[in-house]
Amino acid sequence: MSDPESLNAFYRNPDRGLVNGLLHSPVPRLLGDVQSPHAGYMIESTLVPIIVKGNAEPSLCEIAAVYNAAIYRTFQKLAAGGKCQSLWSLVTGALFQSVLPTMFGPSFPLRIYDDVLTLDKSTYQLFHSIPLLPRSVPRARLRVRDALKGFMRPWKDVSADIPDVSAHGNDVLRALFALALTDDDRAGLLQTYIWGVLTNLFRLTYWLLAHLLCDRAAYCAQLQAAVDVGVAATFPDPSELLHAHPRAVNGSHFALVDAAMKEAARLHLLPLSHRVARADVALQSARGPFVVPAGSTVVAYTPGAHLDPARFDEPGAFRLDRFVGGAGVRNLYVWSKGAHICPGRHMAMYYLKMFVIVLLHRFDLVVEGGTSGPCTLPTGNPWITGLPLPRKDLLVSVKMRT
C-alpha cells in the first residue's frame, strides 16, 4: 500500500489488529544467526524500551560531546592524511569509528568494520522469502559475532556501569545478559541492533552529501554558508559547537540543514514498515475499504507516497529547501508513524545532523575529477530496501577550511 489514506489507516491501526512485523522478522536470524524463536519478542519487550530511553534528551546530552569530538577528530585525521577515497568509504568509516565507541566505549572492536559492511550489502536479501546470501556473508557474520562475544564479557556478571561506556550502551548490554539466551544469541542480537543503528544512517549521510556535491553546483556552498551563519548566531565561541546541547542545533538557524535531512530521508530512507494481521482487518484506502486476511503481512511502501507527483513537485529530484518552513512535511512517512514509529530516530538524526554541521563548518569536501551530473538511483538494483548506491562512486578528499 502506498496511497496516504491507506498508509494512515495502516499506521493508526485503531483496533490493534495489525501487530508489529518485528515480532516475526527474519532479521535477527539472518543478520545475527540468532537461534531463539523468541528473538523478535525479546527485542520488542526489552530492547525497544531501552532505545526509547536512549533517544530521550538526557541520553542525547550525554553522548553529544563525545560523538562531536569523535567525528571532529576523524575529519581532522582525514584532512591531515590528504587521502582521496570513495564517498561511501569516507561516510561509513567516519560514522563507524565515531558512533560505536561513543555508545559502547573505546574497547568496542572496530576491526569488524569490513565484515559489518559485508553484511550490510546483503540487506535487501533479508526481506526475501528465500534469502540467497553470498558465501562471504556467513563467514563475516561469524567473525562479527565472535568479536562481539569477547567485547560483551565484562557485562556478564556485573550490575554496575562499565566506565567509559554511555549509559545507553550499558543499558543495552546489561539487558542482553538479563535475557534467557546463549552467548551466541546475545551477540547476535547486539549485531542486529548495531545494524539497525547504522544502516539508514550510512545511506542518509551518503546520499545527502552526494546530492550536495553533484545535483547543483550551488547546493554545497549554500548549505555550508547556512551552517556558518547558524554556528555564528548560536555559539559566540565557535569551539562551543563540539560541546553544544542538542537543543542548540534544533532552532531556526539550522532550518536548511533540517530540510536537507528530510529531503534525503524522503528519497533514501529504508521504506519497509510491515505488520502482520492477527485477525481479519478492514483498512481504508483511496480506492475504498479492503480486508487484510488473518496471518497476512502488510507492507507500507512509502516510496509510492514520497515519489508521487501529486504530492511533491519533481518528486525524483533532490531539492535542498523543499521542506523549509515545514512545507510538505505532512506527506512524509520516513520514520513510520503511530505506536511503532522508529524508536531510534532522534539519535540517528542527531548523528547525521552533527556530521553535516561539523564537516561543513570546519572542513571542505572536495570531489576529485569533478562529477557527472545529478545523483540518481541506479536502475537494476534491488529497490525493495530503497537503499541502493550508485554504480560509480564519487572520489573525495577532506580539506581543513582556512
C-alpha positions as CSV (number, residue, x, y, z in Angstrom):
1,M,0.0,0.0,0.0
2,S,1.3,3.5,-0.8
3,D,-1.6,6.0,-1.0
4,P,-1.9,8.3,2.0
5,E,-5.3,7.1,3.1
6,S,-4.3,3.5,3.4
7,L,-0.9,4.5,4.9
8,N,-2.6,6.5,7.6
9,A,-5.0,3.6,8.3
10,F,-2.1,1.2,8.5
11,Y,-0.2,3.4,11.0
12,R,-3.2,4.3,13.1
13,N,-4.4,0.7,13.3
14,P,-7.1,1.7,15.8
15,D,-8.3,-1.8,16.6
16,R,-4.8,-3.2,17.0
17,G,-5.5,-5.9,14.5
18,L,-2.1,-5.4,13.0
19,V,0.9,-6.3,15.1
20,N,4.5,-5.2,14.6
21,G,6.2,-7.3,12.0
22,L,9.4,-7.1,14.1
23,L,7.9,-9.9,16.2
24,H,8.0,-12.3,13.2
25,S,11.0,-10.7,11.5
26,P,13.8,-12.9,10.0
27,V,16.3,-10.1,10.5
28,P,17.8,-11.4,13.9
29,R,18.2,-14.9,12.4
30,L,19.8,-13.7,9.1
31,L,21.9,-10.9,10.4
32,G,23.0,-12.3,13.8
33,D,22.3,-16.0,13.3
34,V,20.1,-15.8,16.4
35,Q,18.5,-19.2,17.0
36,S,16.0,-18.4,19.7
37,P,12.4,-18.4,18.3
38,H,11.6,-15.6,20.7
39,A,14.2,-13.1,19.5
40,G,11.6,-10.7,18.0
41,Y,9.6,-10.6,21.2
42,M,12.7,-10.0,23.2
43,I,13.6,-7.1,21.0
44,E,10.1,-5.6,21.3
45,S,9.7,-6.1,25.0
46,T,13.3,-5.5,26.2
47,L,15.4,-3.6,23.8
48,V,12.8,-1.2,22.3
49,P,12.1,0.5,25.7
50,I,15.8,0.9,26.2
51,I,16.1,2.5,22.7
52,V,13.3,4.9,23.6
53,K,15.0,5.9,26.8
54,G,18.3,6.3,24.9
55,N,16.7,8.7,22.5
56,A,15.4,11.0,25.3
57,E,17.2,14.3,25.8
58,P,19.2,13.3,28.9
59,S,20.8,10.4,27.0
60,L,21.4,12.6,23.9
61,C,23.1,15.2,26.1
62,E,25.4,12.6,27.5
63,I,26.6,11.3,24.1
64,A,26.6,14.7,22.3
65,A,30.1,16.0,23.3
66,V,31.7,12.5,23.0
67,Y,30.3,12.0,19.5
68,N,31.0,15.5,18.3
69,A,34.6,15.3,19.4
70,A,35.0,11.9,17.8
71,I,33.6,12.9,14.5
72,Y,35.8,16.1,14.5
73,R,38.9,14.0,15.3
74,T,38.0,11.7,12.4
75,F,37.7,14.5,9.9
76,Q,41.0,16.0,11.3
77,K,42.8,12.8,10.6
78,L,41.3,12.6,7.1
79,A,42.4,16.1,6.3
80,A,45.9,15.6,7.7
81,G,46.3,12.4,5.7
82,G,45.1,14.0,2.4
83,K,43.8,10.7,1.2
84,C,41.4,10.5,-1.7
85,Q,38.7,7.8,-1.2
86,S,35.2,6.9,-2.2
87,L,32.5,8.9,-0.6
88,W,30.9,5.7,0.6
89,S,34.2,4.7,2.4
90,L,34.5,8.1,3.9
91,V,31.0,8.2,5.3
92,T,30.8,4.6,6.6
93,G,34.3,4.7,8.1
94,A,33.8,8.1,9.8
95,L,30.4,7.1,11.3
96,F,31.6,3.6,12.3
97,Q,34.6,4.9,14.1
98,S,32.6,7.7,15.8
99,V,29.2,6.3,16.6
100,L,30.1,2.9,18.1
101,P,32.8,4.0,20.5
102,T,30.5,6.8,21.6
103,M,27.9,4.3,22.6
104,F,30.0,1.3,23.7
105,G,33.3,2.8,24.7
106,P,36.9,2.6,23.5
107,S,37.1,-1.2,23.8
108,F,34.5,-1.7,21.0
109,P,36.1,-4.0,18.3
110,L,36.4,-1.6,15.4
111,R,38.2,-4.3,13.4
112,I,34.8,-5.7,12.4
113,Y,34.1,-2.7,10.1
114,D,34.7,-4.6,6.8
115,D,32.6,-7.5,8.0
116,V,29.7,-5.2,9.1
117,L,29.8,-3.7,5.6
118,T,29.7,-7.1,4.0
119,L,26.6,-7.9,6.0
120,D,25.0,-4.6,5.2
121,K,25.5,-5.1,1.4
122,S,23.1,-8.0,1.7
123,T,20.4,-6.0,3.4
124,Y,17.9,-6.4,0.5
125,Q,18.1,-10.2,0.8
126,L,16.8,-10.1,4.3
127,F,13.3,-9.3,3.1
128,H,13.1,-12.0,0.5
129,S,11.1,-15.1,1.4
130,I,14.1,-17.3,0.4
131,P,17.2,-15.2,1.1
132,L,20.2,-16.3,-1.0
133,L,23.2,-14.9,0.8
134,P,26.6,-14.8,-0.8
135,R,29.2,-17.1,0.7
136,S,31.1,-14.2,2.3
137,V,28.1,-13.3,4.5
138,P,28.0,-16.3,6.9
139,R,31.8,-16.0,7.4
140,A,31.5,-12.3,8.1
141,R,28.6,-12.9,10.4
142,L,30.6,-15.4,12.4
143,R,33.6,-13.1,12.8
144,V,31.4,-10.3,13.9
145,R,29.6,-12.5,16.4
146,D,32.8,-13.8,17.9
147,A,34.3,-10.4,18.2
148,L,31.1,-9.1,19.9
149,K,31.1,-12.1,22.3
150,G,34.5,-11.2,23.5
151,F,33.6,-7.5,23.8
152,M,30.5,-8.3,25.9
153,R,32.1,-10.5,28.6
154,P,32.8,-7.6,31.1
155,W,29.0,-7.2,31.5
156,K,28.3,-10.9,32.2
157,D,28.4,-10.9,36.0
158,V,28.1,-7.2,36.9
159,S,25.2,-4.9,37.7
160,A,27.1,-1.6,37.7
161,D,28.0,0.5,34.7
162,I,31.3,-0.2,32.9
163,P,33.4,3.1,32.8
164,D,33.8,5.0,29.5
165,V,30.6,3.4,28.1
166,S,27.5,5.5,27.7
167,A,24.5,4.9,29.9
168,H,22.6,3.7,26.9
169,G,25.4,1.3,25.9
170,N,25.5,-0.1,29.4
171,D,21.7,-0.4,29.5
172,V,21.7,-2.4,26.2
173,L,24.4,-4.8,27.2
174,R,23.0,-5.4,30.7
175,A,19.6,-6.1,29.2
176,L,21.0,-8.7,26.8
177,F,22.6,-10.6,29.7
178,A,19.3,-10.5,31.6
179,L,17.6,-12.4,28.7
180,A,17.5,-16.2,28.7
181,L,19.8,-16.6,25.7
182,T,23.0,-18.3,24.8
183,D,26.1,-16.1,24.5
184,D,26.0,-16.6,20.7
185,D,22.4,-15.3,20.6
186,R,23.2,-12.3,22.8
187,A,26.0,-11.4,20.5
188,G,23.7,-11.9,17.5
189,L,21.1,-9.6,19.0
190,L,23.7,-6.9,19.6
191,Q,24.8,-7.4,16.0
192,T,21.2,-6.9,14.8
193,Y,20.9,-3.7,17.0
194,I,24.2,-2.3,15.5
195,W,22.8,-2.9,12.0
196,G,19.6,-1.0,13.0
197,V,21.7,1.9,14.3
198,L,23.9,2.2,11.2
199,T,22.2,1.0,8.0
200,N,19.9,4.0,7.4
201,L,22.5,6.4,9.0
202,F,25.1,5.3,6.5
203,R,22.9,5.8,3.5
204,L,21.2,9.0,4.6
205,T,24.5,10.6,5.2
206,Y,26.0,9.3,2.0
207,W,23.1,10.4,-0.2
208,L,22.8,13.8,1.4
209,L,26.4,14.6,0.7
210,A,26.3,13.1,-2.8
211,H,23.3,15.3,-3.7
212,L,25.1,18.4,-2.2
213,L,28.2,17.7,-4.3
214,C,26.5,16.7,-7.6
215,D,23.0,17.9,-8.1
216,R,23.5,21.6,-8.3
217,A,26.8,23.5,-8.1
218,A,25.4,25.9,-5.5
219,Y,23.9,23.4,-3.1
220,C,27.0,22.5,-1.1
221,A,28.1,26.2,-0.9
222,Q,24.6,27.2,0.0
223,L,24.3,24.8,2.9
224,Q,27.8,25.5,4.1
225,A,27.1,29.2,4.2
226,A,23.9,28.5,6.1
227,V,25.8,26.3,8.6
228,D,28.4,29.1,9.1
229,V,25.6,31.6,9.8
230,G,23.9,29.2,12.2
231,V,27.0,28.5,14.2
232,A,27.9,32.2,14.4
233,A,24.4,33.1,15.6
234,T,24.2,30.2,18.1
235,F,27.7,29.9,19.5
236,P,29.6,33.2,20.4
237,D,32.7,31.0,20.7
238,P,32.9,28.6,17.7
239,S,34.6,25.9,19.9
240,E,31.4,25.6,21.8
241,L,29.9,23.8,18.8
242,L,31.5,20.5,19.9
243,H,30.1,20.8,23.4
244,A,26.6,22.0,22.4
245,H,23.4,20.9,24.0
246,P,21.4,19.0,21.3
247,R,18.6,21.6,21.5
248,A,21.1,24.3,20.5
249,V,21.2,23.0,16.9
250,N,17.4,22.5,16.6
251,G,16.4,26.1,16.1
252,S,15.6,28.2,13.0
253,H,19.3,28.9,12.5
254,F,19.8,25.3,11.2
255,A,16.5,25.1,9.3
256,L,18.2,24.4,6.0
257,V,20.1,21.5,7.5
258,D,16.9,20.1,8.8
259,A,15.2,20.5,5.4
260,A,18.1,18.8,3.6
261,M,17.9,15.8,6.0
262,K,14.2,15.4,5.4
263,E,14.7,15.5,1.7
264,A,17.4,12.9,1.8
265,A,15.2,10.8,4.0
266,R,12.2,11.2,1.6
267,L,14.3,9.8,-1.2
268,H,16.5,7.2,0.5
269,L,15.3,6.0,3.9
270,L,14.5,2.3,4.4
271,P,10.8,2.1,3.5
272,L,9.9,-1.3,4.7
273,S,7.5,-1.0,7.6
274,H,5.4,-4.1,7.9
275,R,2.7,-5.5,10.1
276,V,1.1,-9.0,10.5
277,A,-2.7,-9.3,10.8
278,R,-3.6,-11.4,13.8
279,A,-7.3,-11.4,12.6
280,D,-9.1,-10.1,9.5
281,V,-8.5,-6.4,9.5
282,A,-10.5,-3.8,7.4
283,L,-8.5,-0.8,6.2
284,Q,-9.5,2.2,4.2
285,S,-7.7,3.2,1.0
286,A,-8.1,5.7,-1.8
287,R,-10.0,3.0,-3.7
288,G,-12.3,2.1,-0.8
289,P,-12.1,-0.4,2.1
290,F,-10.3,-3.7,1.8
291,V,-9.8,-6.6,4.1
292,V,-6.4,-8.0,5.1
293,P,-6.8,-11.7,5.9
294,A,-5.6,-13.0,9.2
295,G,-2.0,-14.1,9.1
296,S,-1.1,-11.9,6.1
297,T,1.8,-9.5,6.1
298,V,1.0,-5.9,5.1
299,V,3.8,-3.6,3.8
300,A,3.7,0.2,3.9
301,Y,5.6,1.0,0.7
302,T,6.4,4.6,1.4
303,P,8.3,5.4,-1.8
304,G,5.0,5.2,-3.6
305,A,3.9,8.2,-1.5
306,H,7.2,10.0,-1.4
307,L,7.6,9.9,-5.2
308,D,4.0,10.8,-6.0
309,P,3.9,13.9,-8.3
310,A,0.5,14.8,-6.9
311,R,2.2,15.5,-3.5
312,F,5.7,16.6,-4.5
313,D,6.9,18.7,-7.4
314,E,9.6,16.9,-9.3
315,P,9.4,14.0,-6.8
316,G,12.5,12.3,-8.1
317,A,14.7,15.4,-7.7
318,F,16.6,16.4,-4.6
319,R,15.6,19.9,-3.6
320,L,17.7,21.4,-0.8
321,D,15.0,23.7,0.5
322,R,11.9,21.6,-0.2
323,F,10.9,21.3,3.5
324,V,12.0,24.8,4.8
325,G,9.2,26.2,6.9
326,G,7.5,22.8,7.3
327,A,6.0,22.7,3.8
328,G,5.0,19.2,2.7
329,V,6.1,17.5,6.0
330,R,2.6,16.0,6.4
331,N,3.2,13.9,3.3
332,L,6.4,12.3,4.8
333,Y,6.4,8.8,6.2
334,V,10.1,8.5,6.7
335,W,10.2,7.1,10.3
336,S,6.9,5.3,10.2
337,K,4.1,6.7,12.4
338,G,1.9,5.7,15.3
339,A,2.7,3.3,18.0
340,H,5.6,1.7,16.2
341,I,7.4,4.9,15.0
342,C,11.1,4.3,14.8
343,P,12.3,4.5,18.4
344,G,15.9,5.4,17.4
345,R,15.0,8.3,15.1
346,H,16.2,11.1,17.4
347,M,19.6,9.6,17.9
348,A,20.1,8.8,14.2
349,M,19.1,12.3,13.1
350,Y,21.4,13.9,15.7
351,Y,24.3,11.8,14.5
352,L,23.5,12.8,10.9
353,K,23.0,16.5,11.7
354,M,26.2,16.9,13.6
355,F,28.1,15.0,11.0
356,V,27.0,17.6,8.4
357,I,27.4,20.6,10.6
358,V,30.9,19.8,11.9
359,L,32.0,18.7,8.4
360,L,30.8,21.8,6.6
361,H,31.7,24.3,9.3
362,R,35.3,23.1,9.8
363,F,36.2,21.4,6.6
364,D,35.7,21.3,2.8
365,L,34.7,18.1,1.0
366,V,36.4,18.1,-2.4
367,V,35.4,16.0,-5.3
368,E,38.4,14.7,-7.3
369,G,37.9,14.8,-11.1
370,G,34.6,16.5,-11.0
371,T,31.1,15.0,-11.1
372,S,29.0,13.6,-13.9
373,G,25.7,15.3,-13.0
374,P,22.9,14.7,-10.5
375,C,23.0,11.6,-8.3
376,T,20.1,9.3,-9.2
377,L,19.2,5.8,-8.1
378,P,20.7,3.3,-10.5
379,T,18.4,1.0,-12.4
380,G,18.7,-2.7,-11.9
381,N,19.5,-2.5,-8.2
382,P,17.1,-4.0,-5.6
383,W,14.6,-1.2,-4.8
384,I,12.7,-3.0,-2.1
385,T,15.0,-1.6,0.5
386,G,15.3,1.8,-1.0
387,L,19.0,1.9,-0.2
388,P,21.0,1.2,-3.4
389,L,24.2,3.0,-4.1
390,P,25.5,4.5,-7.4
391,R,27.3,2.1,-9.7
392,K,30.3,4.5,-9.8
393,D,31.0,6.3,-6.5
394,L,32.5,9.8,-6.1
395,L,36.1,10.2,-5.2
396,V,36.5,12.8,-2.4
397,S,39.0,14.2,0.0
398,V,38.7,16.3,3.2
399,K,40.5,19.6,3.5
400,M,40.7,21.8,6.6
401,R,39.0,25.2,6.0
402,T,41.2,28.2,6.3
